Amino acid sequence: MPYIRESIVTTVNRSGKVHIAPLGIIAERDGWVIAPFRPSATLDNLLQRPVAVISYTDDVRIFAGCLTGRKEWPLSAIEDCPVPRLSAALAHSVLEVVEMKEDETRPRFFCRVAAEETHAPFTGFNRAKAAVLELAILVSRLGMLPREKIESEIAYLSIAVEKTAGPEEREAWGWLMERVQSHFSGS
Ligand SMILES: Cc1cc2nc3c(=O)[nH]c(=O)nc-3n(C[C@H](O)[C@H](O)[C@H](O)COP(=O)(O)O)c2cc1C
């Protein structure tokens, strides 16, 4: 399996409107592949402006927030780049698309790294952060997974949250669980 970095991807459309979404970028050769499912704003934007900024962050509220309608995270401009980064990024990479492989469900954009910068030290993950990230992925697939699988994974992940979550992880977990509950209640 290739290495996949779970990150927050910013892109802009033709008129410069910024879109932010969690995506896993996939290591390939000397670059990274961005593979957005159809339909998605990230896909539309990359077709309009073939540049993405990858923000690496340990603030899991941003992953959970993006999946639950909370997309207003502070952004910072990058010199000589049309796309901003997350202000909370510990580091970022500017990726330029060099090749696109069409696909009916999930086109692949092969990108080269045009620039990279570090902004703050990475001081490690706790188990609750990892659990929130896993729940965020489950939430992004609610429509595709059977209820029993979702419930059994949540039961396992909630142990780490109960034992190790701080206020930020607890908040992020709460946002995601609201989404799970409204999915199961059909609203
Ligand atoms: C950790 C994580 C990784 C994800 N990776 C991908 C991905 O590689 N491709 C994708 O299409 N969606 C991925 N998703 C789901 C997207 O974030 C979500 O569907 C999003 O709304 C994309 O659509 P948009 O660009 O229209 O916002 C991921 C979600 C999480 C939480």
The ligand as an SDF file (V2000), in Angstrom:
LIG
                    3D

 31 33  0  0  0  0  0  0  0  0999 V2000
   -9.1940   11.8830    6.6870 C   0  0  0  0  0  0  0  0  0  0  0  0
  -10.0860   12.0060    5.4740 C   0  0  0  0  0  0  0  0  0  0  0  0
   -9.5860   11.6780    4.2130 C   0  0  0  0  0  0  0  0  0  0  0  0
  -10.3770   11.8090    3.0660 C   0  0  0  0  0  0  0  0  0  0  0  0
   -9.8580   11.5240    1.8310 N   0  0  0  0  0  0  0  0  0  0  0  0
  -10.6020   11.7160    0.7180 C   0  0  0  0  0  0  0  0  0  0  0  0
  -10.0700   11.4920   -0.5720 C   0  0  0  0  0  0  0  0  0  0  0  0
   -8.8970   11.1120   -0.7450 O   0  0  0  0  0  0  0  0  0  0  0  0
  -10.8790   11.7300   -1.6440 N   0  0  0  0  0  0  0  0  0  0  0  0
  -12.1610   12.1840   -1.4950 C   0  0  0  0  0  0  0  0  0  0  0  0
  -12.8410   12.4180   -2.4890 O   0  0  0  0  0  0  0  0  0  0  0  0
  -12.6960   12.3840   -0.2880 N   0  0  0  0  0  0  0  0  0  0  0  0
  -11.9550   12.1640    0.8150 C   0  0  0  0  0  0  0  0  0  0  0  0
  -12.4980   12.3910    2.0600 N   0  0  0  0  0  0  0  0  0  0  0  0
  -13.9010   12.8610    2.1560 C   0  0  0  0  0  0  0  0  0  0  0  0
  -13.9730   14.3390    1.7990 C   0  0  0  0  0  0  0  0  0  0  0  0
  -13.3290   15.1510    2.7420 O   0  0  0  0  0  0  0  0  0  0  0  0
  -15.4120   14.8240    1.7000 C   0  0  0  0  0  0  0  0  0  0  0  0
  -16.2050   13.9380    0.9860 O   0  0  0  0  0  0  0  0  0  0  0  0
  -15.4570   16.1820    1.0760 C   0  0  0  0  0  0  0  0  0  0  0  0
  -16.7230   16.6970    1.2170 O   0  0  0  0  0  0  0  0  0  0  0  0
  -14.9900   16.2180   -0.3870 C   0  0  0  0  0  0  0  0  0  0  0  0
  -15.8750   16.9080   -1.1970 O   0  0  0  0  0  0  0  0  0  0  0  0
  -15.6720   18.4670   -1.5460 P   0  0  0  0  0  0  0  0  0  0  0  0
  -14.3480   18.6430   -2.2170 O   0  0  0  0  0  0  0  0  0  0  0  0
  -16.8560   18.7740   -2.4000 O   0  0  0  0  0  0  0  0  0  0  0  0
  -15.7420   19.1820   -0.2110 O   0  0  0  0  0  0  0  0  0  0  0  0
  -11.7210   12.2510    3.2020 C   0  0  0  0  0  0  0  0  0  0  0  0
  -12.2300   12.5660    4.4840 C   0  0  0  0  0  0  0  0  0  0  0  0
  -11.4220   12.4290    5.6080 C   0  0  0  0  0  0  0  0  0  0  0  0
  -11.9830   12.7790    6.9540 C   0  0  0  0  0  0  0  0  0  0  0  0
  1  2  1  0
  2  3  1  0
  2 30  2  0
  3  4  2  0
  4  5  1  0
  4 28  1  0
  5  6  2  0
  6  7  1  0
  6 13  1  0
  7  8  2  0
  7  9  1  0
  9 10  1  0
 10 11  2  0
 10 12  1  0
 12 13  2  0
 13 14  1  0
 14 15  1  0
 14 28  1  0
 15 16  1  0
 16 17  1  0
 16 18  1  0
 18 19  1  0
 18 20  1  0
 20 21  1  0
 20 22  1  0
 22 23  1  0
 23 24  1  0
 24 25  2  0
 24 26  1  0
 24 27  1  0
 28 29  2  0
 29 30  1  0
 30 31  1  0
M  END
$$$$
